[in-house]
Amino acid sequence: MILITKLEVTNFKSLHNSKIEAFGQTNLFYGFNNSGKSNIFKFLEIVFQSKQLSQNIQYTSETSTGREEALTNTLISTAPFYDGKIVDAPFLFWKNERDQPITFEITLTVSNELLPEIEKLKSEGFLGVTNTEIIFVGEIKSDNVSESSLGIANAKLNGKVFFQLKEGLPLFFEGNTLLKRREGNAIMNLFNDLVTYVDTDRNFTREFIKDGVTTFDPKNFKNWLFELNINSDKFDIFNQLVKFVSDFEFSDDAQKRLTGNMKSFPFSKNAEISFSRFGQEVEVMLRNEEGRLPLKNYGTGIQQFFYILAKIFGSKSRLIVIEEIELNLSQIFQIEIIKFLNSLIASSKFDQLFISSHSPYITQKGADLLDYVHFVAINAPGTIGTTIESHSDPQSLVADNGESMFSLLFA
């Protein structure tokens, strides 16, 4: 298990000097548009995504007017999350003032069983009892308009430094005789691509048939599925995906309220996913009690539902972030999908969930599904930038008339 427990960040977009003192396993971020919710999510993704190593290469070419020299930045390889380039990411800095670095401190809790050489770590005082706190302190510096460099200055296990950058060189367990770079690398690599971020770009388009698609995004979703289906090396993965979406079950209360709508729902026990060709287009076909229909014939809520579940299925990340989870989902579906995601945490598919929403229905009817509600505001009186107010008991946030405090904010 890996959980983020605290977060401090300065100078990242609207996060001028922002802190979140506590998290639970299921976290709802709530607030007005443009208050900074997406910036929190994007920051987590950027920090923990694998980085890139690149090199500036000078080359000369002959043209009709003579020799021309140019400088190109060429990708050499991927790099671990804690030391490398962030590319194609402009406007990361507060007010786009790129001379000031982004600084951050992230505290996490890690199950000891995930760590290497437990006995050595224990004997050297780097372990907690069953879980161990790890703290990353780092910064992001601007290289140019669209590229930045991230570096972890130091990292602590159970309060003891096990990693630090000295003169640009990574040092692990400096001065320790039992623990070396191999163990340090193994610990740091636990956090590579820790976060899967499902943003609001979840609208399907027409897709013409393409071979060999391995990229999962809304523009290639159907071809990605089709590749899993027709590739013999991936067909088992396709069947696992079908089973994964088939495991979704509505609660008894939801089934009673949905009544006849249940007949049109294509994801239940023994779900069937197949494909058809319409001219040069590929289309996903889903079967419900009323027949076999193209995905585009289903409502946008079903499409969103399918995309979110497929994205989580294909993810190996321990933290899942979903922006505006209610997008195109009816109130019942909003609650039911959160219930299902919580069941995935319970079954260890992933460890921690972060969702944002503008739906008061979630805080009114789904408060018992949430561990923390984080109210996000920007430029509140006496503050600059995004601030976050966290509540561990959402059900206590009720006005005198019994309404959710959060729903009143948006009345």
VENVEN-V670285 format. One record per residue. N is the residue number from 1. PSI is psi in whole degrees, -180 to 180 (* if undefined). Layout:
[[N | PSI] [N | PSI]]
//
This chain:
[[1 | 135] [2 | 125] [3 | 135] [4 | 133] [5 | -25] [6 | 154] [7 | 131] [8 | 132] [9 | 141] [10 | 145] [11 | 17] [12 | 109] [13 | -122] [14 | -4] [15 | 74] [16 | -46] [17 | 75] [18 | 143] [19 | 141] [20 | 115] [21 | -18] [22 | 145] [23 | 158] [24 | -168] [25 | -37] [26 | 117] [27 | 126] [28 | 128] [29 | 126] [30 | 138] [31 | 172] [32 | 162] [33 | 146] [34 | 26] [35 | -17] [36 | 5] [37 | -49] [38 | -32] [39 | -37] [40 | -46] [41 | -45] [42 | -36] [43 | -47] [44 | -41] [45 | -47] [46 | -42] [47 | -46] [48 | -4] [49 | 152] [50 | 141] [51 | -177] [52 | 146] [53 | 132] [54 | 168] [55 | 136] [56 | 126] [57 | 125] [58 | 130] [59 | 157] [60 | 136] [61 | 150] [62 | 130] [63 | 175] [64 | -21] [65 | 4] [66 | -162] [67 | 140] [68 | 135] [69 | 144] [70 | 158] [71 | 127] [72 | 148] [73 | 115] [74 | 131] [75 | 127] [76 | -51] [77 | 171] [78 | 160] [79 | 160] [80 | 163] [81 | -29] [82 | 1] [83 | 100] [84 | -169] [85 | 142] [86 | 115] [87 | 160] [88 | 44] [89 | 77] [90 | 168] [91 | 46] [92 | -20] [93 | 150] [94 | 123] [95 | 22] [96 | 29] [97 | 92] [98 | -3] [99 | -16] [100 | 126] [101 | 155] [102 | 130] [103 | 152] [104 | 156] [105 | 123] [106 | 126] [107 | 132] [108 | 160] [109 | 131] [110 | 134] [111 | 134] [112 | -31] [113 | -19] [114 | -16] [115 | 149] [116 | 159] [117 | 56] [118 | -42] [119 | -41] [120 | -45] [121 | -40] [122 | -45] [123 | -25] [124 | 3] [125 | 20] [126 | 1] [127 | 145] [128 | -168] [129 | -62] [130 | -28] [131 | 154] [132 | 135] [133 | 135] [134 | 137] [135 | 127] [136 | 128] [137 | 125] [138 | -176] [139 | 159] [140 | 125] [141 | 144] [142 | 131] [143 | -42] [144 | -167] [145 | -38] [146 | 1] [147 | 145] [148 | 165] [149 | 132] [150 | 138] [151 | 137] [152 | 117] [153 | -44] [154 | 158] [155 | 140] [156 | 142] [157 | 122] [158 | 37] [159 | -1] [160 | 133] [161 | 128] [162 | -11] [163 | 140] [164 | 152] [165 | 126] [166 | 117] [167 | 39] [168 | 0] [169 | 134] [170 | 130] [171 | 132] [172 | 133] [173 | 50] [174 | 128] [175 | -3] [176 | 139] [177 | -22] [178 | -33] [179 | 134] [180 | -167] [181 | -38] [182 | -47] [183 | -39] [184 | -44] [185 | -42] [186 | -39] [187 | -49] [188 | -36] [189 | -14] [190 | -23] [191 | 3] [192 | 129] [193 | 44] [194 | -27] [195 | 132] [196 | 123] [197 | 114] [198 | 100] [199 | -170] [200 | -2] [201 | 80] [202 | 33] [203 | 121] [204 | 152] [205 | 173] [206 | 137] [207 | 125] [208 | 150] [209 | 127] [210 | 146] [211 | 147] [212 | 25] [213 | 124] [214 | -4] [215 | 128] [216 | 107] [217 | 170] [218 | -24] [219 | -16] [220 | 12] [221 | -46] [222 | -43] [223 | -33] [224 | -46] [225 | -43] [226 | -39] [227 | -41] [228 | -36] [229 | -41] [230 | -17] [231 | 118] [232 | -30] [233 | -17] [234 | -1] [235 | -35] [236 | -36] [237 | -41] [238 | -45] [239 | -35] [240 | -37] [241 | -44] [242 | -44] [243 | -38] [244 | -49] [245 | -26] [246 | -21] [247 | -11] [248 | 132] [249 | 134] [250 | 147] [251 | 161] [252 | -41] [253 | -42] [254 | -40] [255 | -39] [256 | -40] [257 | -33] [258 | -27] [259 | -115] [260 | -20] [261 | -23] [262 | -29] [263 | -26] [264 | -5] [265 | 123] [266 | -7] [267 | 100] [268 | -167] [269 | 137] [270 | 42] [271 | 149] [272 | 123] [273 | 122] [274 | -169] [275 | 153] [276 | 160] [277 | 127] [278 | 97] [279 | -121] [280 | 7] [281 | 145] [282 | 139] [283 | 137] [284 | 134] [285 | 132] [286 | 144] [287 | 133] [288 | -170] [289 | -15] [290 | -2] [291 | -174] [292 | 120] [293 | 151] [294 | 150] [295 | -37] [296 | -16] [297 | -13] [298 | 159] [299 | 160] [300 | -27] [301 | -42] [302 | -40] [303 | -44] [304 | -46] [305 | -48] [306 | -44] [307 | -47] [308 | -46] [309 | -40] [310 | -38] [311 | -44] [312 | -40] [313 | -44] [314 | -5] [315 | 143] [316 | 7] [317 | 151] [318 | -15] [319 | 130] [320 | 129] [321 | 125] [322 | 120] [323 | 134] [324 | 65] [325 | -24] [326 | -1] [327 | 114] [328 | 9] [329 | 135] [330 | 169] [331 | -43] [332 | -44] [333 | -35] [334 | -47] [335 | -42] [336 | -36] [337 | -34] [338 | -40] [339 | -44] [340 | -42] [341 | -38] [342 | -36] [343 | -30] [344 | -35] [345 | -44] [346 | -31] [347 | 7] [348 | 24] [349 | -40] [350 | 177] [351 | -29] [352 | 142] [353 | 133] [354 | 122] [355 | 149] [356 | 156] [357 | 153] [358 | 13] [359 | 113] [360 | -19] [361 | -35] [362 | -43] [363 | -25] [364 | -46] [365 | -15] [366 | 19] [367 | -34] [368 | -10] [369 | -7] [370 | 137] [371 | -38] [372 | 139] [373 | 124] [374 | 113] [375 | 120] [376 | 128] [377 | 159] [378 | 136] [379 | 42] [380 | 158] [381 | 127] [382 | 6] [383 | 164] [384 | 133] [385 | -159] [386 | 132] [387 | 154] [388 | 126] [389 | 119] [390 | 140] [391 | 125] [392 | -11] [393 | 80] [394 | -30] [395 | -20] [396 | -12] [397 | 67] [398 | 134] [399 | 173] [400 | -30] [401 | 6] [402 | -3] [403 | 153] [404 | 134] [405 | -35] [406 | -37] [407 | -34] [408 | -33] [409 | -29] [410 | 14] [411 | *]]
//
